[in-house]
Amino acid sequence: MNMPISTLSILIPCFNEEKMIRYILKKVVDADCGLQKEIIIVNDNSTDNSFAIAEDFIKMNPGNNIKIFQHPTNKGKGACIRTAITAATGEVVIIQDADMEYDPKEYVRLLKPISDGFADVVYGSRFKGGEAHRVLFFFHTLGNKFLTFLSNIFTGLNLSDMETGYKMFRKEILDQIRLKENRFGFEPEITAKISRIKNIRIYEVGISYYGRTYQDGKKIGWIDGFRAIYCILKYNIFTRK
């Protein structure tokens, strides 16, 4: 049974992305997903011109339903997503990083299992399908697969990419969850919490991945990897709410 959807809320956490924010906003605005789009930017107290560039884009592109919020201090990706969720009004929500690693043209691909009535949550997997992938860090990929494996042990899911930046949810699912993590621990936290929702339907869809290097501005590091392990244990064993 198809689920009636009118609006897709696109949550964009942003920190020091002055080189990319204009381009990703243009790609989001131009993406044809067959729905109205609500674009919610949360600037995480960037120290560069990200906020000014985003504001200028909004002024130059009126009528695109773009909202922007500013954190007074740097809090992290998870905190940005919490702020954006409270402002989201769409029936479906997707997280879009403020860089060019994930392609908004693929919204329609992630939407299909939800709009067709099969899914409540869709993860875009970088390790499934035959789409374009930039070849980068061996140990980074190995780390992602280990974290996914460890998460799956505790959640009972068979995800191939728990750490993916493309996660799409029916809004009512997010409204059932209380999120706490401020940084990249958001990924294992939300995976643990949705896995415990009764009768939850989780799908994966293969996506492309235009990864960037640390010279390009990539921010996640090995410390975040250890935090992810901590969060997998914390939200699956010790703190289940």
Backbone as JSON, one array per atom type, in Angstrom:
{
  "sequence": "MNMPISTLSILIPCFNEEKMIRYILKKVVDADCGLQKEIIIVNDNSTDNSFAIAEDFIKMNPGNNIKIFQHPTNKGKGACIRTAITAATGEVVIIQDADMEYDPKEYVRLLKPISDGFADVVYGSRFKGGEAHRVLFFFHTLGNKFLTFLSNIFTGLNLSDMETGYKMFRKEILDQIRLKENRFGFEPEITAKISRIKNIRIYEVGISYYGRTYQDGKKIGWIDGFRAIYCILKYNIFTRK",
  "N": [[0.85, -1.2, 0.0], [0.68, 2.11, -0.97], [2.22, 4.91, 0.61], [0.89, 8.04, 1.34], [2.69, 10.9, 0.59], [3.67, 14.22, 0.86], [5.69, 16.06, 1.37], [9.21, 16.25, 1.58], [11.53, 16.52, 4.06], [14.68, 17.91, 4.29], [17.55, 17.61, 6.0], [20.29, 19.5, 6.83], [23.23, 19.47, 8.31], [25.88, 21.72, 9.05], [29.24, 22.62, 9.08], [31.89, 24.66, 8.73], [31.96, 24.67, 5.8], [32.4, 26.35, 3.59], [33.38, 26.14, 1.0], [31.77, 24.28, -0.22], [29.04, 24.51, 0.44], [27.28, 26.18, -1.08], [27.17, 24.8, -3.51], [26.12, 22.28, -2.82], [23.62, 23.02, -1.86], [22.48, 24.01, -4.2], [22.33, 21.64, -5.68], [20.57, 20.2, -4.09], [18.24, 21.78, -4.24], [17.74, 21.53, -6.97], [17.24, 18.83, -7.28], [15.04, 16.37, -8.38], [12.51, 14.89, -6.85], [9.89, 14.35, -6.91], [8.33, 15.42, -4.93], [7.29, 18.08, -2.68], [9.88, 20.06, -1.25], [11.42, 20.63, 1.83], [13.93, 22.43, 3.11], [16.33, 22.34, 5.56], [18.78, 23.98, 7.12], [21.39, 23.72, 9.45], [23.68, 25.62, 10.87], [26.66, 25.01, 12.42], [27.97, 26.88, 14.21], [30.06, 27.77, 12.47], [33.42, 28.71, 11.64], [34.17, 29.87, 9.35], [32.94, 31.29, 6.26], [30.52, 29.98, 5.91], [27.87, 30.32, 6.94], [27.11, 32.9, 6.04], [27.27, 32.52, 3.27], [25.31, 30.56, 2.88], [23.05, 32.01, 3.73], [23.03, 34.0, 1.76], [22.53, 32.41, -0.48], [19.92, 31.6, 0.07], [18.56, 34.06, -0.1], [18.95, 34.62, -2.79], [17.54, 32.65, -3.97], [14.58, 32.6, -3.72], [11.41, 31.26, -2.54], [11.93, 28.56, -2.26], [11.53, 27.24, 0.09], [13.47, 27.18, 2.26], [15.05, 26.92, 5.34], [17.11, 28.32, 7.89], [19.26, 27.76, 10.63], [21.23, 28.79, 13.44], [23.77, 27.61, 15.47], [24.95, 28.78, 18.59], [27.33, 27.9, 19.67], [29.84, 25.47, 18.76], [28.58, 22.3, 18.36], [28.29, 19.77, 17.15], [27.53, 17.12, 14.73], [25.35, 15.42, 15.44], [23.93, 17.04, 17.26], [23.18, 19.11, 15.56], [21.41, 17.73, 13.9], [19.37, 17.09, 15.71], [18.38, 19.66, 16.27], [17.42, 20.33, 13.71], [15.46, 18.37, 13.29], [13.42, 19.11, 15.03], [12.38, 21.26, 13.69], [11.38, 20.21, 11.38], [8.76, 19.48, 9.12], [7.89, 17.73, 7.21], [6.55, 14.59, 5.96], [8.44, 12.69, 5.55], [11.9, 12.37, 6.25], [15.25, 13.2, 5.47], [18.79, 12.97, 5.94], [21.3, 15.13, 4.91], [24.56, 15.61, 4.26], [26.65, 18.53, 4.29], [28.42, 18.55, 2.13], [29.91, 17.2, -0.84], [29.75, 14.46, -0.95], [27.54, 12.79, -1.09], [24.85, 12.26, -3.35], [22.16, 14.27, -4.14], [20.43, 13.63, -6.24], [19.72, 11.06, -5.85], [17.69, 10.9, -4.01], [15.16, 10.09, -4.84], [15.49, 7.39, -5.21], [15.94, 6.41, -2.63], [13.54, 7.11, -1.51], [11.63, 5.44, -2.66], [11.09, 2.76, -1.45], [9.74, 3.64, 0.84], [7.61, 5.3, -0.07], [6.26, 3.43, -1.55], [5.17, 1.94, 0.42], [6.52, -0.04, 1.83], [8.64, 0.4, 3.61], [9.84, 1.9, 6.68], [12.16, 3.09, 7.35], [15.06, 3.95, 5.52], [18.29, 3.13, 4.63], [21.03, 4.42, 2.86], [23.25, 2.53, 1.24], [26.74, 2.45, 0.88], [28.07, 0.26, 0.11], [26.64, -1.46, -1.42], [25.19, -2.39, -4.58], [25.81, -1.03, -7.93], [26.81, 1.56, -8.25], [28.72, 4.66, -8.73], [31.8, 4.95, -6.97], [34.21, 6.65, -5.17], [37.58, 5.72, -4.89], [39.26, 5.4, -1.95], [40.33, 5.43, 1.31], [41.68, 2.54, 2.66], [41.77, 1.56, 5.37], [39.86, 3.15, 6.53], [37.53, 2.28, 5.27], [37.58, -0.38, 6.15], [37.25, 0.08, 8.87], [34.65, 1.18, 8.91], [33.18, -1.06, 8.09], [33.72, -2.82, 10.18], [32.51, -1.47, 12.35], [29.87, -1.54, 11.51], [29.45, -4.31, 11.51], [29.8, -4.85, 14.27], [27.71, -3.33, 15.35], [25.54, -4.67, 14.16], [25.65, -7.13, 15.48], [24.57, -6.55, 17.98], [22.12, -5.27, 17.43], [20.78, -7.05, 15.86], [20.25, -6.68, 13.23], [20.9, -6.81, 9.64], [22.52, -4.93, 8.33], [24.55, -3.37, 5.79], [25.92, -1.02, 5.9], [26.08, 0.79, 8.37], [27.14, 3.24, 9.11], [26.55, 5.07, 7.13], [25.98, 8.27, 5.58], [23.59, 8.88, 4.4], [20.54, 8.61, 5.54], [17.18, 7.89, 5.74], [13.96, 8.61, 7.0], [10.6, 7.89, 8.01], [8.83, 10.54, 9.41], [7.34, 10.13, 11.75], [8.61, 8.02, 12.93], [11.05, 9.1, 13.85], [9.98, 10.81, 15.73], [9.43, 9.15, 17.81], [11.76, 8.7, 19.1], [14.32, 9.57, 21.38], [17.04, 11.42, 20.96], [20.51, 11.71, 21.81], [23.29, 11.94, 21.34], [25.91, 14.16, 20.42], [27.88, 14.33, 18.44], [29.41, 12.38, 15.89], [28.57, 10.03, 16.95], [25.92, 9.84, 16.7], [25.16, 8.13, 14.59], [25.5, 5.23, 15.27], [23.87, 5.39, 17.54], [21.22, 6.13, 16.71], [20.69, 3.97, 15.07], [20.69, 1.82, 16.87], [18.47, 2.55, 18.4], [16.26, 2.69, 16.62], [16.15, 0.06, 15.92], [14.86, -1.19, 17.97], [12.23, -0.49, 17.86], [8.95, -1.61, 17.69], [7.95, -3.8, 15.15], [9.32, -2.39, 13.17], [10.31, -1.43, 9.88], [13.03, -1.76, 8.01], [15.04, -0.79, 5.34], [17.66, -1.15, 2.87], [19.33, 0.68, 0.32], [21.34, 0.71, -2.52], [23.8, 3.19, -3.1], [25.62, 5.89, -4.73], [28.94, 7.14, -4.02], [30.84, 9.85, -3.41], [33.46, 10.23, -2.13], [35.59, 12.23, 0.0], [38.89, 13.54, 0.73], [40.93, 14.21, 3.69], [42.26, 16.53, 3.14], [40.44, 17.68, 1.47], [38.52, 18.4, 3.24], [37.3, 16.54, 4.89], [36.0, 15.41, 8.01], [35.57, 13.44, 10.0], [37.31, 11.23, 12.2], [39.8, 8.96, 13.63], [39.34, 9.06, 16.36], [36.62, 9.46, 16.49], [35.85, 6.99, 15.6], [36.45, 5.31, 17.79], [34.67, 6.42, 19.58], [32.3, 5.68, 18.35], [32.31, 2.9, 18.76], [32.03, 2.88, 21.54], [29.46, 4.04, 21.67], [27.91, 2.12, 20.38], [28.0, 0.03, 22.24], [26.98, 1.37, 24.48], [24.31, 2.24, 23.77], [23.08, -0.06, 23.03], [23.33, -1.82, 25.13], [23.72, -0.63, 27.76], [22.34, 1.87, 27.99], [19.31, 2.12, 27.05], [17.38, 3.88, 26.24]],
  "CA": [[0.0, 0.0, 0.0], [1.5, 3.31, -1.05], [2.05, 5.89, 1.68], [0.81, 9.39, 0.78], [3.74, 11.81, 1.05], [3.66, 15.48, 0.12], [6.88, 16.87, 1.62], [10.45, 15.66, 2.06], [12.37, 17.44, 4.83], [16.09, 17.62, 4.06], [18.28, 18.19, 7.13], [21.67, 19.74, 6.4], [24.17, 20.0, 9.29], [26.95, 22.41, 8.33], [30.34, 23.21, 9.84], [33.04, 25.05, 7.92], [31.8, 24.13, 4.46], [32.23, 27.49, 2.69], [33.72, 25.76, -0.37], [30.81, 23.33, -0.77], [27.64, 24.69, 0.84], [26.48, 26.72, -2.18], [26.98, 23.77, -4.54], [25.21, 21.23, -2.35], [22.28, 23.6, -1.81], [21.98, 24.05, -5.57], [21.99, 20.27, -6.06], [19.36, 19.82, -3.35], [17.11, 22.51, -4.84], [17.5, 21.03, -8.33], [16.91, 17.4, -7.27], [13.63, 16.08, -8.65], [12.09, 13.69, -6.12], [8.45, 14.22, -7.05], [7.68, 15.95, -3.73], [7.74, 19.37, -2.18], [11.07, 19.91, -0.42], [11.66, 21.55, 2.93], [15.37, 22.34, 3.32], [16.63, 22.9, 6.88], [20.22, 24.07, 7.34], [21.81, 24.1, 10.8], [25.09, 26.0, 10.87], [27.17, 24.65, 13.74], [28.94, 27.9, 14.61], [31.22, 27.72, 11.57], [34.38, 29.8, 11.78], [34.41, 30.44, 8.03], [31.81, 32.05, 5.73], [29.43, 29.07, 5.55], [26.56, 30.88, 7.27], [26.84, 34.02, 5.13], [27.05, 31.98, 1.93], [23.99, 29.92, 2.89], [22.04, 33.07, 3.77], [23.01, 34.62, 0.44], [21.86, 31.48, -1.39], [18.48, 31.66, 0.35], [18.05, 35.32, -0.65], [19.01, 34.56, -4.25], [16.66, 31.56, -4.44], [13.33, 32.66, -2.94], [10.37, 30.32, -2.94], [12.38, 27.16, -2.19], [11.25, 26.71, 1.43], [14.73, 26.91, 2.94], [15.18, 27.51, 6.67], [18.47, 28.2, 8.4], [19.42, 27.96, 12.06], [22.63, 29.01, 13.82], [24.16, 27.26, 16.82], [25.87, 29.78, 19.15], [28.6, 27.23, 19.89], [29.97, 24.25, 17.97], [28.04, 21.18, 19.14], [28.48, 18.51, 16.46], [26.52, 16.72, 13.75], [24.15, 14.92, 16.1], [23.19, 18.17, 17.81], [22.56, 19.79, 14.42], [20.27, 16.94, 13.44], [18.28, 17.27, 16.68], [17.8, 20.97, 16.02], [16.69, 20.29, 12.44], [14.27, 17.51, 13.43], [12.36, 19.87, 15.71], [11.81, 22.21, 12.73], [10.92, 19.49, 10.19], [7.31, 19.28, 9.03], [7.6, 16.75, 6.18], [6.22, 13.23, 6.38], [9.67, 11.91, 5.43], [13.08, 13.18, 6.57], [16.55, 12.64, 5.09], [19.96, 13.72, 6.35], [22.17, 15.46, 3.78], [25.76, 16.32, 4.68], [26.87, 19.77, 3.53], [29.55, 18.4, 1.22], [29.5, 16.61, -2.12], [29.96, 13.01, -0.92], [26.29, 12.09, -1.4], [24.2, 12.93, -4.48], [20.71, 14.46, -3.96], [19.66, 13.0, -7.31], [19.34, 9.72, -5.41], [16.56, 10.94, -3.08], [14.03, 9.32, -5.37], [15.81, 5.97, -5.02], [15.72, 6.09, -1.22], [12.12, 7.32, -1.21], [10.72, 4.44, -3.25], [10.56, 1.76, -0.51], [8.82, 4.28, 1.77], [6.4, 5.74, -0.78], [5.55, 2.22, -1.98], [4.53, 1.36, 1.58], [7.26, -1.18, 2.35], [9.69, 0.75, 4.58], [9.75, 3.04, 7.6], [13.5, 3.66, 7.38], [15.9, 3.49, 4.42], [19.69, 3.52, 4.68], [21.72, 4.37, 1.59], [24.49, 1.8, 1.46], [27.87, 2.67, -0.01], [28.68, -1.04, -0.18], [25.72, -2.26, -2.22], [24.85, -1.83, -5.88], [26.88, -0.79, -8.89], [26.97, 2.98, -8.5], [30.09, 5.19, -8.68], [32.42, 5.12, -5.67], [35.6, 7.08, -5.21], [38.49, 4.82, -4.18], [40.04, 6.2, -1.0], [41.09, 4.89, 2.42], [41.43, 1.13, 2.98], [41.48, 1.36, 6.78], [38.59, 3.82, 6.82], [36.48, 1.34, 4.84], [37.63, -1.51, 7.07], [36.66, 0.55, 10.12], [33.2, 1.28, 8.72], [32.6, -2.41, 8.04], [33.8, -3.38, 11.53], [31.49, -0.83, 13.17], [28.59, -2.09, 11.07], [29.41, -5.69, 12.02], [29.6, -4.8, 15.72], [26.34, -2.85, 15.55], [24.61, -5.73, 13.78], [25.65, -8.16, 16.52], [23.69, -6.16, 19.08], [20.77, -4.89, 16.97], [20.15, -8.15, 15.15], [20.02, -6.29, 11.84], [21.96, -7.24, 8.71], [22.94, -3.77, 7.55], [25.89, -3.39, 5.2], [26.56, 0.29, 6.05], [25.45, 1.51, 9.47], [27.71, 4.58, 9.22], [26.22, 5.89, 5.98], [25.43, 9.6, 5.83], [22.23, 8.95, 3.85], [19.53, 7.9, 6.3], [15.86, 8.47, 5.49], [13.01, 8.12, 7.99], [9.29, 8.48, 8.2], [8.97, 11.47, 10.54], [6.73, 9.58, 12.96], [9.61, 7.16, 13.56], [11.96, 9.97, 14.59], [9.25, 11.39, 16.85], [9.39, 8.16, 18.89], [13.13, 8.49, 19.59], [15.01, 10.68, 22.04], [18.45, 11.36, 20.58], [21.37, 12.36, 22.8], [24.67, 12.13, 20.89], [26.16, 15.45, 19.76], [28.79, 14.26, 17.3], [29.15, 11.3, 14.94], [27.95, 8.92, 17.65], [24.53, 9.8, 16.27], [24.9, 7.03, 13.66], [25.16, 4.0, 16.0], [22.78, 5.63, 18.49], [19.9, 6.05, 16.08], [20.52, 2.61, 14.57], [20.3, 1.01, 18.02], [17.14, 2.92, 18.89], [15.2, 2.3, 15.68], [16.07, -1.41, 15.86], [14.0, -1.67, 19.06], [10.83, -0.12, 17.62], [8.18, -2.79, 17.33], [7.52, -3.95, 13.75], [10.01, -1.44, 12.29], [10.68, -1.98, 8.57], [14.26, -1.07, 7.61], [15.55, -1.22, 4.03], [18.88, -0.54, 2.35], [19.38, 0.93, -1.12], [22.69, 1.04, -2.96], [23.98, 4.58, -3.53], [26.97, 6.29, -5.12], [29.68, 7.79, -2.94], [31.92, 10.69, -3.93], [34.2, 10.51, -0.91], [36.63, 13.26, -0.06], [40.04, 13.34, 1.6], [41.03, 15.2, 4.76], [42.65, 17.79, 2.5], [39.21, 18.23, 0.91], [37.67, 18.88, 4.32], [36.66, 15.46, 5.65], [36.19, 15.73, 9.43], [35.52, 12.29, 10.9], [38.63, 10.67, 12.38], [39.9, 7.72, 14.4], [38.73, 9.27, 17.68], [35.19, 9.22, 16.29], [35.67, 5.54, 15.5], [36.38, 4.76, 19.15], [33.41, 6.88, 20.16], [31.24, 4.86, 17.76], [32.3, 1.62, 19.49], [31.44, 3.19, 22.84], [28.03, 4.28, 21.5], [27.27, 0.84, 20.08], [27.84, -0.68, 23.52], [26.14, 2.17, 25.38], [22.89, 2.32, 23.4], [22.53, -1.4, 22.86], [23.42, -2.61, 26.36], [23.65, 0.07, 29.03], [21.36, 2.95, 27.99], [18.43, 1.69, 25.94], [16.37, 4.9, 25.95]],
  "C": [[0.88, 1.24, 0.0], [1.18, 4.27, 0.09], [1.97, 7.28, 1.06], [1.85, 10.32, 1.4], [3.66, 13.08, 0.21], [4.98, 16.22, 0.22], [8.03, 16.02, 2.15], [11.25, 16.74, 2.79], [13.82, 17.0, 4.72], [16.91, 18.36, 5.11], [19.76, 18.3, 6.78], [22.5, 20.32, 7.55], [25.39, 20.58, 8.58], [27.98, 22.96, 9.31], [31.52, 23.42, 8.92], [33.02, 24.41, 6.53], [31.63, 25.25, 3.42], [32.54, 27.14, 1.23], [32.6, 24.94, -1.04], [29.34, 23.69, -0.57], [26.77, 25.23, -0.29], [26.16, 25.63, -3.21], [26.01, 22.69, -4.08], [23.79, 21.77, -2.25], [21.66, 23.67, -3.2], [21.55, 22.66, -6.02], [20.72, 19.8, -5.35], [18.13, 20.49, -3.95], [16.74, 21.91, -6.19], [17.05, 19.57, -8.35], [15.41, 17.2, -7.44], [13.25, 14.77, -7.96], [10.59, 13.49, -6.17], [7.66, 14.74, -5.86], [8.07, 17.4, -3.51], [8.94, 19.12, -1.27], [11.13, 21.02, 0.62], [13.13, 21.39, 3.31], [15.71, 23.07, 4.63], [18.13, 22.82, 7.11], [20.47, 24.43, 8.8], [23.3, 24.36, 10.75], [25.64, 25.85, 12.28], [28.29, 25.58, 14.18], [30.21, 27.83, 13.79], [32.12, 28.93, 11.79], [34.76, 30.4, 10.43], [33.13, 31.16, 7.55], [30.6, 31.19, 5.36], [28.06, 29.7, 5.78], [26.18, 31.99, 6.31], [26.53, 33.53, 3.72], [25.68, 31.32, 1.84], [22.88, 30.96, 2.92], [21.91, 33.75, 2.41], [22.29, 33.72, -0.57], [20.35, 31.54, -1.19], [17.87, 32.92, -0.25], [17.99, 35.29, -2.16], [18.08, 33.49, -4.83], [15.37, 31.55, -3.62], [12.33, 31.62, -3.43], [10.76, 28.86, -2.86], [12.23, 26.54, -0.81], [12.53, 26.26, 2.13], [14.77, 27.65, 4.27], [16.63, 27.36, 7.13], [18.5, 28.55, 9.88], [20.91, 28.05, 12.37], [22.84, 28.56, 15.25], [25.14, 28.3, 17.35], [27.24, 29.22, 19.47], [28.64, 25.98, 19.01], [29.57, 23.05, 18.83], [28.25, 19.82, 18.48], [27.3, 18.13, 15.59], [25.23, 16.24, 14.4], [23.3, 16.03, 16.66], [22.5, 18.96, 16.7], [21.32, 19.05, 13.94], [19.1, 17.07, 14.41], [17.59, 18.61, 16.47], [16.94, 20.96, 14.77], [15.42, 19.47, 12.55], [13.12, 18.29, 14.05], [11.68, 20.85, 14.76], [11.18, 21.52, 11.53], [9.42, 19.25, 10.24], [6.93, 18.24, 7.97], [7.25, 15.38, 6.75], [7.44, 12.32, 6.36], [10.85, 12.86, 5.6], [14.33, 12.46, 6.07], [17.66, 13.56, 5.58], [20.88, 13.89, 5.15], [23.37, 16.22, 4.3], [26.02, 17.5, 3.74], [28.14, 19.71, 2.69], [29.04, 17.7, -0.03], [29.67, 15.09, -2.13], [28.72, 12.22, -1.33], [25.47, 12.92, -2.38], [22.7, 13.05, -4.27], [19.85, 13.88, -5.08], [19.12, 11.63, -6.89], [18.24, 9.72, -4.35], [15.44, 10.02, -3.55], [14.24, 7.82, -5.17], [15.55, 5.56, -3.57], [14.25, 6.21, -0.85], [11.24, 6.14, -1.62], [10.23, 3.39, -2.26], [9.57, 2.35, 0.5], [7.52, 4.65, 1.07], [5.59, 4.56, -1.29], [4.9, 1.48, -0.81], [5.25, 0.19, 2.21], [8.16, -0.83, 3.53], [9.28, 1.91, 5.48], [11.07, 3.81, 7.63], [14.27, 3.1, 6.18], [17.31, 4.03, 4.62], [20.28, 3.41, 3.27], [23.08, 3.73, 1.77], [25.54, 2.11, 0.41], [28.5, 1.37, -0.47], [27.76, -1.98, -0.94], [25.5, -1.6, -3.58], [26.07, -1.52, -6.72], [27.1, 0.66, -9.22], [28.43, 3.43, -8.32], [30.56, 5.36, -7.23], [33.86, 5.58, -5.86], [36.45, 6.13, -4.37], [39.38, 5.66, -3.27], [40.72, 5.31, 0.04], [40.71, 3.44, 2.74], [41.01, 0.96, 4.44], [40.2, 2.06, 7.21], [37.43, 2.91, 6.45], [36.41, 0.14, 5.77], [36.98, -1.13, 8.41], [35.15, 0.64, 10.03], [32.55, -0.1, 8.76], [32.65, -3.08, 9.41], [32.71, -2.78, 12.42], [30.09, -1.33, 12.79], [28.39, -3.5, 11.6], [29.1, -5.7, 13.52], [28.18, -4.34, 16.05], [25.33, -3.95, 15.25], [24.52, -6.84, 14.83], [24.62, -7.83, 17.6], [22.26, -5.81, 18.63], [20.03, -6.06, 16.33], [19.81, -7.82, 13.7], [21.12, -6.85, 10.95], [22.33, -6.11, 7.76], [24.32, -4.0, 6.94], [26.64, -2.09, 5.44], [25.83, 1.11, 7.11], [25.9, 2.97, 9.52], [27.37, 5.5, 8.06], [25.65, 7.25, 6.38], [24.01, 9.75, 5.3], [21.31, 8.02, 4.64], [18.2, 8.63, 6.12], [14.84, 7.8, 6.43], [11.61, 8.69, 7.74], [9.37, 9.33, 9.46], [8.41, 10.9, 11.83], [7.67, 8.62, 13.67], [10.57, 8.0, 14.4], [11.28, 10.56, 15.82], [9.15, 10.43, 18.03], [10.73, 8.02, 19.61], [13.64, 9.76, 20.27], [16.5, 10.53, 21.77], [19.3, 12.18, 21.55], [22.75, 12.73, 22.27], [24.84, 13.44, 20.12], [26.99, 15.33, 18.49], [28.41, 13.08, 16.4], [28.62, 10.04, 15.62], [26.46, 8.81, 17.36], [24.23, 8.55, 15.44], [24.6, 5.71, 14.39], [24.02, 4.19, 16.99], [21.43, 5.45, 17.83], [19.64, 4.65, 15.52], [20.07, 1.68, 15.7], [18.85, 1.28, 18.41], [16.02, 2.55, 17.93], [15.06, 0.78, 15.66], [15.14, -1.97, 16.92], [12.54, -1.25, 18.9], [10.08, -1.32, 17.08], [7.72, -2.72, 15.87], [8.16, -2.94, 12.79], [10.42, -2.15, 11.0], [11.85, -1.16, 8.03], [14.75, -1.66, 6.29], [16.89, -0.56, 3.78], [18.76, -0.39, 0.83], [20.81, 1.29, -1.48], [22.76, 2.47, -3.49], [25.4, 4.79, -4.02], [27.64, 6.99, -3.94], [30.88, 8.52, -3.5], [32.76, 11.17, -2.74], [35.27, 11.57, -1.1], [37.74, 12.94, 0.94], [40.01, 14.36, 2.74], [41.48, 16.54, 4.22], [41.43, 18.49, 1.87], [38.27, 18.77, 1.98], [36.96, 17.8, 5.12], [36.99, 15.62, 7.13], [36.23, 14.52, 10.35], [36.89, 11.63, 10.98], [38.62, 9.44, 13.28], [39.29, 7.87, 15.79], [37.22, 9.02, 17.6], [34.9, 7.73, 16.14], [35.58, 4.89, 16.86], [35.1, 5.2, 19.85], [32.24, 6.05, 19.62], [31.15, 3.51, 18.46], [31.65, 1.81, 20.86], [29.92, 3.34, 22.72], [27.27, 3.0, 21.15], [27.0, 0.07, 21.37], [26.86, 0.06, 24.43], [24.66, 2.04, 25.04], [22.26, 0.97, 23.1], [22.48, -2.2, 24.16], [23.05, -1.78, 27.6], [22.56, 1.16, 29.1], [20.43, 2.72, 26.82], [17.32, 2.68, 25.64], [17.03, 6.17, 25.48]]
}
